[in-house]
């Protein structure tokens, strides 16, 4: 459990800080990509995200007792001397399962009985890399059990299971970065995950999957690529009027 706290805490802070630097400093300076939502972050949002994420890290870290318990009870086992190819294949399977698991739980969190537990995450209407773990404890518990079902149906390698929180948080940090890293790829491309999740936060519905699109396609929950255009156009028009008014108030009298 102590190692779990250190592991999840390091992942969250490391990926969050790295993504903040990359999207706020490095890529804009290089002229690569673009900001997705130009609206300012809500006052106090970062502090709130860090606080809620700290609780999520606590839940994820302490929750490591459950996979440990499955191993101790003999309900799950690690693969013995797995080959590199087997580890790679298991990581691919777990990446697909991670998206399925996320879609199911995320869709449930948008139903009437559970939506109040998802509300804290959606207070970040404009995402930041630190929105990633900004969950209500119930949501953190729901999303944090992703490796338990696979463990009881197959003897996965330790490294394949350990990779799940790594690639999951990496994908999440990208998705919540509010930055379009690959502006030339289509909206349905795997690399456009940040575009899709930005729309989910802007519209408060749809695009319940994350890195992949097959679950949203299958269940008809994928948002159109222009779903937030009216909101953003309204903000830009209001901002332009404010800038024009400010410029006029500072103009010298004839």
Secondary structure, DSSP 8 states (H G I E B T S, - for coil): -HHHHHHHHHHHHHHHHHHHHIIIIIHHHHT-SEES--S---TTHHHHHHHHHHHHHHHHHHTHHHHHHHHHHTS----SS--HHHHHHHHHHHHHHHHHHHHHHHHHHTSTTTHHHHHHHHT-SS--GGGTT---HHHHHHHTTHHHHHHHHS---HHHHHHHHHHHHHHHHHHTS-EES-TTS-TTSGGGHHHHHHHHHHHTSS----S--HHHHHHT----TTTTHHHHHHHHHHHHHHHHHHHHHTS---
